[in-house]
């Protein structure tokens, strides 16, 4: 079973394209009609869809931390800082997570890239 991602709206399109070329199941916020939505709604929507959020937005980290403190469940967040992780590294690491990761390893957690 592979993991699926919900791409936050600030994610570089080349990351989404690269993952799709590698067979990773991706839905973007834009495709889902959630552009411009607050981070708490993005995290909630990803959980409803059974997907881990990938973001390059620090604000989503704040929302994930708030959920952790309040005991609100989410399927996980993977974060890659735009200036610290190259596009190719994001694609490689996210593919590894999708194909080898287990849902329990990411539930209610934040994973930082690079791995």
N, C-alpha and C positions, 0 to 999 in steps of 0.2 A: 504494500500500500504506500503510495507516495503522498506527500503533503502538497497542499495547494496554497497559493499566495493571493492576497488582495493587495494590489499596488497602490500606495498612497499617491495623491495627485502630483507630488513634487518629484517623483522618481524619474530619472532620465529614461527616455524612451528606448535608448539602446539596450538598457538592462532588460526591459520587458521583451524586446525583440529577441535578444540573445537567449533568454530563457525559453521562449516559445520555440525557437529553432532547436532547442535541446529537449523538447517534449515536456516541459514543465507547465502545469496547469496554472494559468494566470487569469485574473480578472482585474481590470484597472478601475479605480474610482470613477473615472470618466465614462467608461463603458457601462458602469452600473448606475449612472445618473446621480452620483453622489459628489460631484465636483463642488467645492466650496463649502461642504458640510463641516461642522465642528468635529474636532478630533474624537470626542467621546462618541459621536454618532458613527464615525468611520470605524472605530474599534468595535462598537456594538454590531454594526452591519457585517463586518468580517466574521465575527463570531456566529452570527445567524447563518452565514453562508458556509460555515465550517472551514474557514481559511485563516492563515496566519498573515498578519499585516507586515509588509515590507515598507519601510519609510526612510527617508533621508531628512526628515523634519524633526528637530529637537522637541518641538511642542508635543509631538505624539509620545515622546518619552515621559513627559510630565503627566499626560493622561494615563499612561500605563502604570506609572507609579501611584497615582491616585486610586486607580482600580485595585492595585495590590493592597494598599492601605485600608481600603473600604471593603475588601473581600468580594469585589465584583469580578466574576470569572471572565476570562478571555482566552482565546486559543494561542496567543503568543504574538510577540512583536520581534521582528528582526530589524536592526538599525545599522545603517552604514553612512557615516558622515561623508558628505559630498566632496570634501577636500582631503580626506584622509584615506579613502578607499577608492581605488580606480574602478572603472566600469567593468573591465575584464575580471577583476578580483570579485566584484559583487556577483557577476554571473556565475563564476566558478563556485563560490561558496553557497549561493542560493540553490544552485543545482544539487550540490552535495546534501544540503539540508532537505530539499524536496524528495530526493531519491533514497536517502539513507536515514533521515530523521524519523523519530517516532513522536506521535502527538503528545504523549506524556512528558517528553523532554522539553517542550516549549510552552505547555499550558501555564498561563498566568506568569510568564517570564518574558524578559527582554534579552535577546541574544545580540551581541555587538559583532559587526564585521570589521576587519577580517577575522576569520576563524583562527 
